[in-house]
């Protein structure tokens, strides 16, 4: 009989991982605070998943461009993380005297070893925030205990994104696939280019807190940076590293094109239910009016957040809060972030507009399905 009486877990989120994959979108923010699905940020999915699984001591290891994220998270009230003990902790660079901006997960964790030693939870759950997923951490922790694993690694089975297969620039971040035998990971491949369905790492891990402290301390002394490449891979024969297969819906951001595609997939109710039906996803509240559809507006297959005003034509598009589509404007296959204004007579297609963009009256701008056009924050075109 497995004892689940002491399954308390500490959550750690790395919000800057894979920023380099989407340089346009992270010019003024980080991966975790990229807007997604009309009203959310990428971090909302992992943060809500942890909160829904009673993980109420969560640390966010920010590295740079974190002001937008701190404004979004606030005190953590929307995720029920306002606590006297635990709750939401944000660790910026230089949070401790000898800390500095980190490169990999090892150097990030090394800056908070004192914090980790002072905590009481038995397990640590770690995750990046480049995947929008509604994840059951309770089931993963249960699996971790039942298998007697030292480290449990979440993965899903899919083909590698085309962008990752094509890029030769390894400075944009490492990704991992696994060979798995009897649920145990026997090989880890770093930045592979293999075709076909792979066991694709989700960068979600469960490990005992004391073991994590020991692994990080040893690796950091040796000048190592990456948890997967430098710690797990060389010790697969020594550590029991198990794979936990996730079969639910996962939207992985691996480039601007995939960001566009993953948003657009949510216009299909099947995908929308796959992401949102298991448990609620929370986000920062903006008190706004319901979206208004003015007489003469034509709308087909859109996702629109609150505060929008639609007077023109919109088709197959994602509208974030406060978007205004003026009379005579035509919008098709677009992602329009918060407070974008499309003025009268404009005609746009396959555009991603950042926050507070204005598309001038009568302007025609069209990207393509394979190359959507991105307009930077507060620009007028």
C-alpha positions in Angstrom: 0.0 0.0 0.0 1.4 3.4 -1.1 1.2 6.1 1.5 0.0 9.4 0.1 -0.3 11.2 3.4 2.8 13.3 2.7 2.3 14.4 -0.9 2.7 18.1 -0.3 4.5 19.8 -3.2 6.3 23.0 -3.9 5.9 24.5 -7.4 8.7 26.2 -9.3 8.0 27.9 -12.7 10.7 29.2 -15.1 9.0 31.9 -17.1 11.8 33.0 -19.4 12.6 29.6 -20.9 12.4 29.6 -24.7 12.1 33.4 -25.0 14.6 33.2 -27.9 12.1 31.2 -30.0 9.7 34.1 -30.2 12.0 37.3 -30.2 9.2 39.5 -31.7 6.7 38.6 -28.9 9.2 38.9 -26.0 10.6 42.3 -26.9 8.7 43.9 -23.9 7.8 40.7 -22.0 8.8 37.1 -21.4 7.4 33.8 -22.7 5.2 33.4 -19.6 3.4 36.7 -20.2 2.7 36.3 -23.9 -1.1 36.7 -24.4 -2.9 33.6 -25.5 -6.5 32.5 -26.2 -8.1 35.9 -26.2 -7.8 36.7 -22.4 -5.0 34.7 -20.9 -1.2 34.7 -20.5 0.9 31.6 -21.1 1.7 31.3 -17.3 -2.0 31.2 -16.4 -2.2 27.5 -17.5 0.6 26.0 -15.5 -0.1 28.3 -12.5 -3.8 27.4 -12.5 -3.0 23.7 -12.9 -0.8 23.9 -9.8 -3.4 25.8 -7.8 -6.1 23.4 -8.8 -4.0 20.5 -7.5 -3.6 22.2 -4.1 0.0 23.3 -4.7 -0.2 26.6 -2.8 3.5 27.4 -2.4 4.7 28.5 -5.9 8.0 30.3 -6.8 8.4 32.0 -10.2 12.1 32.4 -11.2 12.1 35.4 -13.4 15.2 36.4 -15.4 14.5 39.5 -17.5 11.7 41.6 -19.0 9.6 40.6 -15.9 7.7 43.8 -15.2 4.7 42.8 -17.4 4.5 39.4 -15.6 4.7 41.0 -12.1 1.9 43.4 -13.1 -0.1 40.4 -14.3 0.4 38.2 -11.3 0.1 40.8 -8.6 -0.3 39.2 -5.2 -1.6 36.0 -6.8 -5.2 36.6 -5.6 -6.8 35.3 -8.8 -5.1 32.0 -8.3 -5.9 31.8 -4.6 -2.3 32.2 -3.7 -2.5 35.0 -1.1 -1.2 33.1 2.0 0.6 33.8 5.2 2.8 30.8 4.5 3.8 29.9 1.0 1.6 31.5 -1.6 3.2 33.1 -4.6 6.9 34.0 -4.5 8.6 35.9 -7.4 12.4 35.6 -7.4 14.0 38.2 -9.7 17.8 38.2 -10.6 19.9 39.4 -7.7 17.2 38.4 -5.2 20.1 37.1 -3.1 23.5 38.7 -2.6 25.5 36.4 -4.9 22.8 35.6 -7.5 22.8 36.7 -11.1 20.7 36.2 -14.2 20.6 32.5 -14.9 21.3 30.5 -18.0 19.8 27.1 -17.2 17.6 25.5 -14.6 20.6 24.5 -12.4 22.0 28.0 -12.0 18.5 29.4 -11.3 17.9 26.8 -8.6 21.3 27.3 -7.1 20.4 31.0 -6.3 17.5 29.8 -4.1 19.1 26.7 -2.4 18.7 28.5 1.0 15.0 29.0 0.3 14.6 25.3 -0.8 16.3 24.1 2.4 13.9 26.1 4.6 10.7 24.7 3.0 8.7 21.8 4.4 7.1 20.2 1.3 8.4 16.7 0.4 8.2 17.1 -3.4 9.1 19.8 -5.9 7.2 20.2 -9.2 9.1 22.2 -11.9 7.7 23.5 -15.1 8.5 26.0 -17.9 5.6 28.1 -19.3 5.8 27.7 -23.1 3.0 25.1 -23.1 -0.6 25.9 -22.6 -2.0 22.8 -20.8 -4.5 21.9 -18.2 -2.4 19.5 -16.2 -3.2 17.2 -13.4 -0.2 17.4 -11.1 -1.8 15.2 -8.4 -1.9 12.3 -10.8 1.8 12.9 -11.8 2.9 13.0 -8.1 0.9 9.8 -7.4 2.6 8.1 -10.3 6.0 9.4 -9.1 5.4 7.8 -5.7 4.0 4.5 -7.0 7.0 3.9 -9.4 9.6 4.8 -6.7 11.1 7.2 -9.2 13.9 9.6 -8.3 12.8 12.0 -11.0 9.6 11.8 -13.1 9.5 13.6 -16.4 6.3 14.5 -18.3 6.2 13.9 -22.0 3.6 13.7 -24.8 3.7 11.9 -28.0 3.8 14.1 -31.1 5.9 15.0 -34.1 8.6 17.6 -33.5 7.5 21.1 -34.6 8.7 22.0 -38.0 10.5 25.1 -36.8 12.6 23.1 -34.3 13.5 20.6 -37.0 14.6 23.4 -39.4 16.6 25.6 -37.0 20.3 25.0 -36.6 20.7 27.7 -33.8 21.0 25.8 -30.5 21.3 29.1 -28.6 17.5 29.4 -28.7 17.1 26.7 -26.1 17.3 22.9 -25.7 14.5 20.5 -26.3 14.5 16.8 -25.5 13.0 13.5 -26.6 13.3 10.1 -24.9 13.6 6.4 -25.4 11.4 4.7 -22.8 11.5 1.1 -21.7 8.9 -0.1 -19.1 8.1 3.5 -18.3 11.7 4.2 -17.4 13.7 6.7 -19.5 16.7 4.9 -21.0 18.0 7.6 -23.4 17.7 11.4 -23.6 18.2 13.1 -27.0 19.2 16.8 -27.0 17.8 18.8 -29.9 17.1 15.8 -32.2 16.0 16.2 -35.8 14.1 12.9 -35.9 11.0 12.5 -38.1 7.8 10.8 -36.9 6.0 10.7 -33.6 8.5 11.2 -30.6 8.3 11.0 -26.9 8.6 14.8 -26.6 9.6 16.2 -23.2 7.3 18.8 -21.7 9.9 20.2 -19.3 7.6 19.3 -16.3 9.3 17.4 -13.5 8.6 15.9 -10.1 11.5 15.2 -7.7 11.9 15.0 -3.9 13.0 18.3 -2.5 16.0 16.9 -0.6 17.3 15.1 -3.7 16.8 18.2 -5.9 18.9 20.2 -3.5 21.7 17.6 -3.6 21.6 17.3 -7.4 21.6 21.1 -7.9 24.4 21.7 -5.4 26.6 19.1 -7.0 26.0 20.3 -10.5 26.5 24.0 -9.7 29.9 23.3 -8.1 30.9 21.6 -11.3 29.9 24.6 -13.4 26.9 22.8 -15.0 23.8 24.8 -16.2 21.1 22.5 -17.5 19.1 20.1 -15.4 18.2 17.7 -18.3 21.4 17.8 -20.3 24.0 18.1 -17.4 22.3 16.3 -14.5 19.8 13.7 -15.7 21.4 12.6 -19.0 24.8 11.5 -17.5 23.1 9.8 -14.5 20.4 7.7 -16.3 22.0 4.5 -15.0 22.3 5.8 -11.5 19.0 7.6 -11.1 15.5 6.1 -11.6 14.2 8.6 -14.1 10.6 7.7 -15.2 8.5 9.1 -18.0 4.9 10.2 -17.3 2.9 10.3 -20.5 0.4 13.1 -20.9 -2.4 12.4 -23.3 -4.4 15.6 -22.9 -4.4 18.8 -25.0 -1.2 20.7 -25.1 -0.4 23.9 -27.1 3.3 24.2 -27.4 4.8 27.6 -28.5 8.0 27.0 -30.6 8.0 30.1 -32.8 5.7 32.9 -34.1 4.1 30.6 -36.6 3.2 28.0 -34.0 1.9 30.8 -31.7 -0.4 31.8 -34.5 -1.4 28.2 -35.3 -2.0 27.2 -31.6 -4.3 30.2 -31.1 -6.2 29.5 -34.3 -6.8 25.8 -33.3 -8.8 27.1 -30.3 -11.5 28.2 -32.8 -12.4 24.5 -33.0 -14.6 23.6 -30.1 -12.9 20.2 -29.8 -9.6 21.8 -29.0 -11.1 24.5 -26.9 -12.8 21.8 -24.7 -9.5 19.9 -24.6 -7.7 22.8 -23.1 -10.4 24.3 -20.7 -12.8 21.5 -19.7 -10.8 19.6 -17.1 -10.4 22.4 -14.5 -10.8 26.2 -14.5 -8.0 28.4 -15.8 -7.7 31.7 -13.9 -6.3 35.0 -15.1 -6.0 38.6 -14.0 -9.4 40.3 -14.0 -10.0 43.4 -16.0 -13.4 44.9 -15.2 -14.9 45.7 -18.6 -18.2 45.7 -20.5 -19.3 42.6 -22.4 -18.3 42.7 -26.1 -20.7 44.8 -28.2 -21.8 43.9 -31.7 -23.0 47.1 -33.4 -25.8 47.0 -36.0 -24.3 45.9 -39.3 -21.5 43.9 -37.9 -20.7 40.5 -39.4 -19.0 37.9 -37.3 -18.1 34.3 -38.1 -16.0 31.8 -36.0 -14.2 34.1 -33.6 -13.1 34.1 -30.0 -13.6 37.5 -28.4 -12.8 38.6 -24.9 -14.7 41.3 -23.0 -14.6 45.0 -23.8 -14.5 44.6 -27.6 -16.6 46.7 -29.9 -17.3 45.2 -33.3 -18.8 47.3 -36.1 -17.2 45.7 -39.2 -16.6 42.2 -40.4 -14.6 39.6 -38.5 -13.9 36.0 -39.5 -11.7 33.2 -38.1 -10.0 35.5 -35.6 -8.9 35.9 -31.9 -9.7 39.2 -30.3 -8.3 40.1 -26.9 -9.8 42.6 -24.5 -10.8 46.0 -25.7 -10.3 45.5 -29.4 -12.3 47.9 -31.7 -13.2 46.9 -35.2 -14.6 50.1 -36.9 -17.4 50.2 -39.5 -16.4 49.0 -42.9 -13.2 47.3 -41.6 -12.6 43.6 -42.6 -10.6 41.3 -40.4 -9.9 37.7 -41.4 -7.5 35.1 -39.8 -6.0 37.5 -37.4 -4.9 37.7 -33.7 -5.5 41.1 -32.3 -4.1 41.7 -28.9 -5.5 44.0 -26.2 -6.8 47.5 -27.2 -6.0 47.1 -30.9 -8.0 49.4 -33.1 -8.8 48.6 -36.7 -10.1 51.8 -38.3 -12.9 52.3 -40.8 -12.3 50.6 -44.2 -9.1 48.8 -43.2 -8.7 45.3 -44.6 -6.4 42.9 -42.8 -5.6 39.2 -43.1 -3.1 36.9 -41.3 -1.9 39.6 -38.9 -0.7 39.4 -35.3 -1.0 42.8 -33.7 0.5 43.4 -30.3 -1.2 45.5 -27.6 -2.4 49.0 -28.5 -1.7 48.8 -32.2 -3.7 51.0 -34.6 -4.4 49.9 -38.2 -5.2 53.2 -40.1 -8.4 53.8 -42.0 -8.4 52.3 -45.5 -5.1 50.4 -44.9 -4.8 47.0 -46.5 -2.3 44.5 -45.0 -2.1 40.8 -45.7 0.2 38.1 -44.5 -0.1 34.4 -45.4 -1.0 31.2 -43.6 2.7 30.2 -43.6 4.0 33.7 -42.8 1.7 35.8 -40.6 2.7 39.5 -40.2 3.5 40.7 -36.7 3.0 44.4 -35.7 4.8 45.6 -32.6 3.2 47.1 -29.5 1.8 50.6 -29.8 2.7 50.9 -33.5 0.4 52.6 -36.0 0.4 51.2 -39.5 
